[in-house]
Amino acid sequence: MRTDEFKNIMNRYKNQIYTQAYYFTGSKQDSEDIVQEVFLRLWNHADRVDKKAVYGWLCRVTRNLCIDSYRKKKETLLDAECDDDYGSYLLENVQDSSPTPEQYVIYEDFQENILREISKLPEKIRTILIMRDIQDCPYELIAETLSLPVNTIKVYLHRGRRTLAQRINFLKKAYQTE
């Protein structure tokens, strides 16, 4: 793989890889590390990667690195609080529509709870939900990445959406009573 081909692939897919990693890890720094490792592996294994299926390969490697990262941090994740990088990101990038400080806190807390609920989903369902609903990947690519039939992907996606919707509705009710 030539340097310019590699740069084109990296520029084309880096944001999607980062998004996938971020929704798995919930950490900006871990996501950046995973993106870097994914592209390092692409560079090192470029001769073995089919250029027509490079995005599927990148998604598989990202998923595997996220799982590895989770396993390495499993003990500390059980005790740690949710990473507040996402809340800081939201506060920096929310357009000024003059909400009160209390509204900011409630919104940030709600977002953290949604991320926490996504992270509680089973790994395969979480992967499918992120790839389909957040990254807008086609079913066929998800099926190829996870080595599952398309119909199984659709079933898992439905289950994940249903479960997440139930959990979000529960959260909404909890916030309305506060």
LUMKEDREN-317538 format. One record per residue: residue number from 1; x, y, z of N, C-alpha, C in turn. Coordinates in pm, 1 decimal. Atoms other than C-alpha are relative to their C-alpha. Layout:
<atoms>
ATOM   resi       n_px       n_py       n_pz      ca_px      ca_py      ca_pz       c_px       c_py       c_pz
ATOM    NUM          X          Y          Z          X          Y          Z          X          Y          Z
...
</atoms>
This chain:
<atoms>
ATOM   resi       n_px       n_py       n_pz      ca_px      ca_py      ca_pz       c_px       c_py       c_pz
ATOM      1       85.5     -117.4        0.0        0.0        0.0        0.0       89.5      122.9        0.0
ATOM      2      -76.5     -123.3        9.5      135.6      334.5      -99.9      -43.4       97.1      109.3
ATOM      3       26.5      -97.3     -105.8      152.6      623.4      144.8     -124.7       81.9      -30.2
ATOM      4      117.7      -80.7       33.6     -107.0      827.6      -44.3     -128.8      -81.3       11.1
ATOM      5      117.6       86.6      -18.5     -350.1      530.8      -47.7      -34.4      -11.5      147.8
ATOM      6       20.7       11.1     -143.9     -301.6      488.9      324.6      -60.9      128.5       55.9
ATOM      7       53.0     -129.2      -47.0     -363.5      860.5      386.8     -146.0       17.2      -40.8
ATOM      8      139.5      -10.5       46.2     -680.9      848.0      177.1      -92.9      -86.2       84.1
ATOM      9       81.3       90.3      -82.7     -812.5      549.1      371.8      -14.8       57.3      140.1
ATOM     10        4.2      -54.2     -135.2     -722.7      709.5      701.3      -92.3      122.4        6.9
ATOM     11       85.2     -119.5        0.8     -886.7     1041.9      612.6     -147.4      -35.9      -21.3
ATOM     12      137.6       39.5       29.9    -1195.3      863.9      483.4      -69.2      -66.0      120.6
ATOM     13       63.7       82.3     -102.8    -1255.1      634.3      783.0       33.6       35.3      144.9
ATOM     14      -44.4      -25.0     -137.3    -1086.4      785.7     1089.1     -114.1       43.9       91.5
ATOM     15      110.2      -46.3      -85.7    -1402.0      959.0     1216.8      -96.1     -113.4       34.0
ATOM     16       89.7      112.1      -26.3    -1614.5      646.0     1181.2       62.9      -97.5       99.5
ATOM     17      -69.8       88.7      -91.9    -1351.8      436.9     1358.8        1.8       61.9      139.7
ATOM     18        0.2      -68.6     -129.5    -1325.0      696.8     1634.1     -138.5      -10.3       65.8
ATOM     19      136.3        6.7      -54.2    -1704.1      701.6     1678.2      -28.9     -138.6       55.7
ATOM     20       22.4      136.1      -46.8    -1720.9      325.0     1704.6       76.8      -24.6      129.6
ATOM     21      -81.8       20.4     -120.4    -1437.6      321.4     1958.2      -54.9       80.7      117.3
ATOM     22       49.8      -84.4     -108.0    -1587.9      608.8     2156.5     -126.2      -58.5       63.3
ATOM     23      122.7       56.8      -55.3    -1926.3      443.4     2193.5       25.7     -129.5       75.9
ATOM     24      -37.0      118.1      -77.7    -1755.1      130.3     2317.7       67.9       38.7      129.9
ATOM     25      -82.3      -28.9     -116.1    -1509.9      289.1     2555.7      -54.6      112.5       86.3
ATOM     26       47.9     -115.5      -74.1    -1682.1      611.9     2655.8      112.0       95.6       38.3
ATOM     27     -116.4      -80.2      -35.5    -1336.5      767.3     2673.5       65.6       56.5     -125.7
ATOM     28      -64.3      -66.1      113.0    -1187.7     1019.8     2434.9      142.1      -52.2      -20.2
ATOM     29     -139.5       43.1        9.7     -831.2      916.2     2513.5       11.4     -145.4      -47.2
ATOM     30       -3.9      139.8       42.2     -896.7      541.1     2482.4      -39.4      -13.0     -146.7
ATOM     31       44.7        5.0      139.1    -1079.0      601.3     2154.5      110.4       45.1      -94.9
ATOM     32     -111.2      -47.8       82.6     -789.3      800.6     2013.9      111.6     -103.4       -7.7
ATOM     33     -102.6      105.4       -1.0     -548.3      526.4     2119.6      -40.6     -116.3      -90.3
ATOM     34       49.1      110.6       83.1     -764.4      262.4     1951.4        8.2       36.6     -147.4
ATOM     35       -8.5      -43.7      140.0     -787.3      464.7     1628.5      144.4       -7.3      -47.9
ATOM     36     -140.8        4.8       36.7     -411.2      500.1     1625.8       46.3     -144.1      -20.6
ATOM     37      -39.5      140.6       11.1     -364.9      126.9     1683.7      -62.0      -65.2     -123.2
ATOM     38       66.0       56.2      119.0     -618.0       39.1     1409.7       79.0       36.0     -125.0
ATOM     39      -71.3      -41.4      121.1     -431.6      243.0     1150.6      144.9      -48.0       -1.6
ATOM     40     -132.6       60.8       -5.9      -95.9      115.3     1270.6       -6.5     -144.0      -50.8
ATOM     41       16.5      137.8       47.1     -222.5     -237.2     1216.0      -29.8       -5.0     -149.5
ATOM     42       25.5       -5.3      144.4     -354.4     -140.5      872.5      131.5       19.3      -74.3
ATOM     43     -128.7      -25.1       64.7      -11.4       -5.8      780.3       87.3     -125.4        1.3
ATOM     44      -84.5      118.5      -13.4      160.8     -319.6      909.3      -52.5     -121.4      -76.7
ATOM     45       60.5      115.5       67.3      -82.0     -561.3      740.7      -64.9       38.2     -133.1
ATOM     46       62.0      -51.1      122.1     -165.8     -362.6      428.3        2.2     -100.9     -114.4
ATOM     47      -11.5       96.8      108.7      -47.4     -639.4      198.9     -102.0     -113.2       12.9
ATOM     48       97.5      107.0      -22.5     -302.5     -879.1      353.9     -144.1       47.9        1.5
ATOM     49      135.2      -56.5       -7.1     -603.0     -643.9      348.9      -52.5       22.8     -140.8
ATOM     50       66.2      -20.5      128.2     -839.9     -655.7       53.8      -47.7      144.5       -7.6
ATOM     51       33.6     -141.5       11.5     -873.6     -295.9      -64.0     -150.1       24.0      -17.9
ATOM     52      145.0      -13.8       18.6    -1239.1     -355.5     -155.5      -76.3      -17.9      130.3
ATOM     53       66.9       28.5     -127.4    -1321.0     -467.3      199.0       73.4       65.7      116.7
ATOM     54      -82.0      -61.4     -103.0    -1096.4     -230.4      392.9      -84.6       52.7      116.3
ATOM     55       81.7      -54.2     -108.2    -1380.6      -68.7      589.4      -47.8     -110.9       93.4
ATOM     56       39.1      114.0      -83.1    -1508.1     -404.8      710.7      115.3      -47.5       86.3
ATOM     57     -119.3       40.2      -74.8    -1154.1     -495.4      812.6       26.4       98.6      113.3
ATOM     58      -22.2     -102.3     -102.3    -1114.5     -165.1      998.8     -101.6      -12.9      113.9
ATOM     59      103.9       16.5     -102.7    -1446.0     -220.7     1181.4       27.5     -121.6       87.7
ATOM     60      -32.0      121.1      -77.2    -1345.3     -572.6     1284.4      116.8       24.4       95.8
ATOM     61     -116.8      -27.6      -83.6    -1007.7     -458.0     1413.6      -38.3       95.8      112.7
ATOM     62       45.2      -94.7     -102.0    -1170.6     -166.3     1597.4      -78.8      -72.2      108.2
ATOM     63       82.2       76.2      -95.4    -1424.0     -397.0     1758.7       88.1      -87.3       89.5
ATOM     64      -88.4       87.8      -77.0    -1154.3     -642.3     1864.5       86.8       79.0       98.7
ATOM     65      -80.9      -82.7      -90.0     -935.8     -366.4     2010.0      -84.3       57.0      113.6
ATOM     66       90.2      -48.9     -105.1    -1235.3     -226.2     2199.8      -25.5     -109.3      103.5
ATOM     67       21.7      112.7      -91.4    -1304.2     -569.0     2346.5      124.9      -24.2       83.9
ATOM     68     -125.8       17.2      -73.3     -937.4     -607.3     2439.4       17.2      109.7      105.2
ATOM     69      -10.9     -112.0      -93.1     -939.0     -263.5     2599.4      -94.1      -18.1      118.4
ATOM     70       97.7       24.0     -106.6    -1251.0     -350.7     2794.7       49.5     -108.6       95.7
ATOM     71      -50.2      110.0      -83.9    -1099.2     -675.3     2918.7      114.5       46.3       89.1
ATOM     72     -113.4      -49.0      -78.0     -783.3     -497.0     3031.4      -45.4       92.0      113.3
ATOM     73       46.3      -96.6      -99.1     -981.9     -235.8     3219.2     -120.3      -48.4       79.5
ATOM     74      122.9       52.5      -59.7    -1262.0     -460.6     3340.1       -7.5       25.4      150.3
ATOM     75        1.5      -16.3     -145.4    -1165.4     -448.1     3707.0      -14.1      146.4       38.9
ATOM     76        9.0     -140.9      -35.7    -1117.5      -72.8     3713.7     -130.8       61.8      -47.0
ATOM     77      126.9      -53.5       48.2    -1431.5       -8.0     3508.3     -114.1      -28.8       96.3
ATOM     78      106.9       33.6      -92.7    -1645.2     -181.0     3767.1       -7.8      100.6      114.4
ATOM     79       -3.6      -92.2     -111.8    -1535.5       66.9     4033.1        0.6      146.5      -41.8
ATOM     80      -17.6     -138.6       43.2    -1481.0      378.6     3824.7     -133.3       65.9      -32.7
ATOM     81      116.9      -78.2       40.7    -1733.3      651.1     3766.5        5.0       17.7     -151.6
ATOM     82        8.0      -22.5      144.0    -1847.7      729.2     3413.7       92.5      116.4      -36.9
ATOM     83      -92.8     -101.6       47.3    -1589.5      932.7     3220.5      -77.0      127.4      -34.3
ATOM     84       72.9     -123.1       23.7    -1691.6     1299.1     3208.6       48.8       75.4     -123.7
ATOM     85      -44.9      -64.4      123.0    -1513.1     1376.0     2879.3     -117.4       33.4      -90.8
ATOM     86      115.2      -22.3       86.9    -1843.9     1343.9     2695.8      -78.9      121.1       47.1
ATOM     87       70.6     -115.3      -53.5    -2013.8     1592.7     2926.1       74.9      128.3      -28.8
ATOM     88      -81.4     -117.2       30.6    -1725.9     1836.3     2880.2      -10.2       34.6     -147.9
ATOM     89       14.3      -20.2      143.7    -1748.4     1788.2     2505.3     -133.5       66.7      -30.5
ATOM     90      131.8      -57.5       23.3    -2119.6     1863.5     2512.6       -3.9      146.4       43.2
ATOM     91        3.2     -137.2      -49.2    -2072.3     2176.3     2722.3       78.7       94.2      -90.3
ATOM     92      -81.1      -83.7       87.9    -1802.7     2306.5     2487.0      -66.3       21.9     -134.9
ATOM     93       52.7       -5.4      135.3    -2001.5     2238.8     2170.6     -149.0       30.3       -8.9
ATOM     94      141.8      -33.0        2.9    -2360.2     2317.2     2270.7      -13.3      146.7      -36.7
ATOM     95       20.7     -137.8       40.0    -2479.0     2630.1     2095.3      -76.3       72.9      109.4
ATOM     96       59.8      -77.8     -107.5    -2585.6     2907.0     2329.7     -145.8       28.5      -30.5
ATOM     97      143.1      -27.0       10.0    -2961.9     2893.9     2356.1      -50.9       43.3      137.3
ATOM     98       26.4      -53.8     -133.2    -2946.8     3039.4     2708.2      -69.3      -95.2       95.6
ATOM     99       55.3       86.6     -103.8    -3033.5     2731.6     2911.1       61.2       35.8      134.7
ATOM    100      -49.0      -28.1     -134.2    -2993.3     2760.5     3281.6      110.2      -99.8       35.6
ATOM    101     -102.0       96.3      -44.6    -2699.3     2597.8     3459.9      -62.3     -132.2       44.8
ATOM    102       68.3      122.8      -43.0    -2946.8     2350.1     3608.6      -35.4      -87.9     -120.2
ATOM    103       32.0       75.7      121.1    -3058.9     2248.4     3258.1      124.4      -66.7      -57.2
ATOM    104     -125.6       59.4       45.8    -2696.3     2192.3     3161.0       33.9     -124.7       80.1
ATOM    105      -33.9      112.3      -87.0    -2639.7     1965.7     3458.1      -92.8     -118.1      -26.5
ATOM    106       97.1      106.9       25.9    -2957.9     1767.7     3391.7       28.3      -66.0     -134.3
ATOM    107      -28.9       53.7      132.5    -2873.9     1728.7     3022.3      126.5      -84.9        1.6
ATOM    108     -126.4       73.4       -7.4    -2516.4     1620.6     3095.4      -19.1     -132.5       73.1
ATOM    109       26.7      120.9      -76.6    -2635.3     1370.7     3354.1      -80.6      -99.8      -82.3
ATOM    110       82.7       87.2       83.8    -2896.1     1233.3     3114.2       85.3      -64.8     -108.5
ATOM    111      -88.3       54.2      103.6    -2634.6     1190.4     2839.6       92.5     -107.1       57.3
ATOM    112      -85.9       99.4      -63.6    -2401.5     1007.9     3077.7      -76.7     -128.7       28.7
ATOM    113       83.0      117.8      -26.6    -2685.7      778.1     3175.0      -31.3      -76.8     -127.3
ATOM    114       24.8       68.0      127.3    -2763.8      703.8     2810.2      124.7      -77.1      -43.4
ATOM    115     -124.8       70.4       33.0    -2398.0      619.1     2743.9       19.4     -121.8       89.0
ATOM    116      -12.4      111.8      -93.4    -2399.0      399.9     3053.0      -94.5     -113.3      -40.9
ATOM    117       95.6      102.1       42.4    -2710.8      219.2     2927.0       46.3      -69.4     -127.7
ATOM    118      -55.3       61.0      122.2    -2551.4      163.9     2585.0      111.5      -96.6       37.8
ATOM    119     -112.7       86.1      -38.9    -2242.9       21.3     2754.6      -45.7     -125.9       72.9
ATOM    120       52.2      117.8      -69.0    -2461.2     -222.7     2952.2      -57.1     -104.5      -95.8
ATOM    121       53.6       95.5       97.9    -2595.3     -382.3     2634.1      103.5     -109.9      -24.7
ATOM    122      -96.0      105.5       36.3    -2441.9     -717.6     2540.0       89.0       45.7     -115.7
ATOM    123     -101.1      -48.1       94.1    -2129.5     -668.9     2330.5      -44.4       -7.2     -146.3
ATOM    124       40.6       12.2      140.3    -2269.9     -800.0     1999.9     -112.5       96.8      -33.3
ATOM    125      112.8      -90.5       23.4    -2591.9     -602.6     2032.7       48.9      144.4       -1.6
ATOM    126      -55.9     -135.6       -4.4    -2397.8     -288.0     2126.4       74.5       31.0     -129.1
ATOM    127      -74.4      -19.3      124.7    -2169.3     -332.7     1824.7      -94.7       25.5     -116.0
ATOM    128       96.2      -12.9      109.5    -2463.0     -376.3     1588.7      -73.2      133.4        8.6
ATOM    129       72.0     -125.4      -20.3    -2651.0      -79.9     1736.2       87.0      119.9      -40.0
ATOM    130      -91.5     -109.5       34.3    -2347.6      148.2     1703.0       24.9        4.7     -150.2
ATOM    131      -31.5        1.9      143.4    -2262.1       34.2     1351.4     -119.9       40.6      -85.5
ATOM    132      117.6      -28.4       83.1    -2618.7       59.8     1220.0      -59.4      138.1       28.5
ATOM    133       74.0     -121.7      -33.0    -2778.4      349.4     1407.7       87.2      123.2       15.6
ATOM    134      -86.5     -116.3      -18.7    -2480.0      570.9     1474.9       89.5       20.8     -122.0
ATOM    135      -89.6      -11.1      114.8    -2245.5      493.7     1185.7      -70.8      -23.5     -132.8
ATOM    136       80.6       20.7      119.7    -2522.4      408.2      937.3       61.7     -102.1      -96.8
ATOM    137      -58.5      106.3       82.0    -2343.3       94.7      813.0     -112.3      -87.4      -56.9
ATOM    138       99.4       92.4       56.7    -2539.2     -134.0      579.2        2.7     -134.3       72.7
ATOM    139       11.2      129.2      -67.6    -2660.9     -464.7      718.9      105.9      -98.7      -47.7
ATOM    140      -94.7       95.8       56.8    -2433.7     -657.9      484.5      140.5       19.5       57.5
ATOM    141     -132.0      -27.7      -56.6    -2120.9     -484.9      616.8        6.8      -44.8      145.6
ATOM    142        3.9       42.6     -140.3    -2224.1     -546.5      977.2        7.3     -152.7        7.4
ATOM    143       -0.2      146.8        2.8    -2293.8     -911.9      895.5      138.9      -53.3      -33.3
ATOM    144     -135.3       43.3       38.2    -1954.7     -947.3      727.8       98.6       24.3      113.9
ATOM    145      -91.0      -35.3     -109.2    -1775.3     -771.8     1014.7      -12.3      -96.1      117.3
ATOM    146       23.7       85.0     -116.4    -1935.2     -990.7     1282.3      -12.9     -147.8      -33.6
ATOM    147       14.2      138.4       46.4    -1953.1    -1309.5     1074.7     -132.6      -60.7       45.9
ATOM    148      135.2       44.5      -33.9    -2328.1    -1339.3     1131.8      -90.5       20.0     -120.7
ATOM    149       95.6      -22.0      108.1    -2622.5    -1375.2      893.3      -71.8      134.4       15.4
ATOM    150       67.7     -129.5       -1.1    -2805.2    -1054.1      798.3     -126.3       -4.8       86.9
ATOM    151      121.9        8.8      -80.9    -3128.4    -1176.5      959.4       31.2        1.3      149.2
ATOM    152      -40.4       -2.5     -140.3    -2947.9    -1233.4     1288.2       35.5      143.0       41.0
ATOM    153      -33.2     -141.0      -25.2    -2813.7     -877.3     1265.8     -128.1       78.9       23.7
ATOM    154      127.2      -72.1      -13.6    -3168.6     -747.8     1220.0      -70.2      -34.0      131.7
ATOM    155       62.1       41.6     -126.8    -3296.8     -949.7     1518.1       72.2       65.9      117.3
ATOM    156      -77.5      -61.7     -108.3    -3013.8     -828.6     1744.3      -22.8      151.2        4.7
ATOM    157       22.8     -143.7        6.0    -3067.7     -471.3     1625.4     -135.6       34.7       60.8
ATOM    158      134.1      -23.2      -55.6    -3438.1     -491.3     1707.1        1.9      -15.1      152.1
ATOM    159       -8.9       22.7     -145.3    -3363.0     -632.7     2053.3       73.8      114.9       68.4
ATOM    160      -78.1     -109.7      -58.7    -3102.7     -366.4     2119.8      -77.9      129.7        3.7
ATOM    161       81.3     -122.5        3.6    -3329.7      -82.1     2011.1     -111.7       -5.4      103.9
ATOM    162      110.4       15.6      -95.4    -3616.5     -218.2     2218.4       50.7       15.3      143.8
ATOM    163      -56.5       -6.5     -134.9    -3400.1     -264.3     2527.4       43.3      142.3       33.2
ATOM    164      -47.3     -136.0      -23.7    -3240.3       79.0     2491.8     -117.8       95.9       15.4
ATOM    165      118.4      -85.6      -10.4    -3579.6      244.3     2436.0      -66.5      -15.8      136.8
ATOM    166       58.8       23.6     -132.6    -3715.2       82.5     2753.2       82.4       68.4      108.1
ATOM    167      -87.9      -60.1     -100.9    -3414.8      198.2     2953.0       -5.2      152.8       -5.9
ATOM    168        7.5     -145.7       13.8    -3434.5      552.2     2811.6     -134.3       50.7       51.5
ATOM    169      130.9      -40.1      -53.1    -3806.9      571.3     2887.8        0.7       -1.0      152.1
ATOM    170      -12.2        5.3     -145.9    -3730.4      465.2     3243.7       77.4      121.7       50.8
ATOM    171      -77.9     -117.2      -39.1    -3465.5      739.1     3263.5      -81.6      127.9      -12.3
ATOM    172       83.3     -118.6       18.9    -3706.5      998.4     3122.2      -96.4       16.5      115.4
ATOM    173       94.3       -6.3     -110.7    -3962.0      912.4     3387.8       70.4       41.8      128.6
ATOM    174      -75.6      -35.9     -120.3    -3697.0      937.7     3657.5       35.3      149.4        0.7
ATOM    175      -35.5     -142.1        8.8    -3592.1     1284.8     3532.7     -123.2       88.3       12.6
ATOM    176      122.1      -79.1      -10.4    -3952.7     1403.3     3512.0      -48.2       11.1      142.3
ATOM    177       44.0       -3.9     -139.4    -4014.2     1318.7     3876.4       93.4       84.0       87.0
ATOM    178      -95.2      -79.3      -79.6    -3706.4     1514.3     3991.9      -37.7      144.7        1.3
</atoms>
